[in-house]
Amino acid sequence: MGFGSYDESEQQQRTRNADDVEAVNVHENDHDGQMSFESDLSTDELVSKLGSMKDDESSD
């Protein structure tokens, strides 16, 4: 076989048995709970801290 040639039998459409394929269940570990936390910092202080963290990341 030269460059660019191929075996036509490789180009035939292959069928798959759906029972042989394992699917991924993206909802297997869904969680419908709540999350909360308490902080002594005000919203402005938290936003300021977030801004400084973003500045640190961009300087790397």
N, C-alpha and C positions, 0 to 999 in steps of 0.2 A: 504494500500500500504506500502510495506517495503522500506527500504533504497535502492535507485538506481532504483526503478521501476517508470514507467511513463505511462501516458495515451497516447496510440498510436494516438488518434485523435488530440492531440496537435502537433504531428509531421508531419501532412499533410501539404503540401505546400499551403500557402494561396495566393490568387490572390489579387492584388490591382488595383483599377481604377486609371489610370494615371491622370485623370481630378481632382482627389481629393488631389493630391500632389502639394504643392507649391514649386516651384524651386527658387533657389537663383540666381539672375543675378549679376555676379561679375563685369560686365562692366557697371553697371547702373550709376556709378559716375566717369567714366573715364574722365581725364582732359588732353587735348592736348596743354596746354599753356606752357609758359616759366616762370622760376623763376630766379631772379638775386638779388644780394645784393652788397653793397659797404662797404669796410672796409679800415681803415687807416693802418692796419697791413700788413706786407709783408707776402708772402707765408711761408717763414722760421719761422716767428713769429707765424703764425697760426698752423703750423705743431708742433712747440715746445709746444704750448698751448694744442693741442690735446694730445700730449705725456704725459704732466703732468696730464691731465684729466684721461687718461687711468691708470696712476700710482696711482692716488687717488682711482679709482674704485677697483683696485686689492688689495689695502691695507685694504679695508673694510671687 
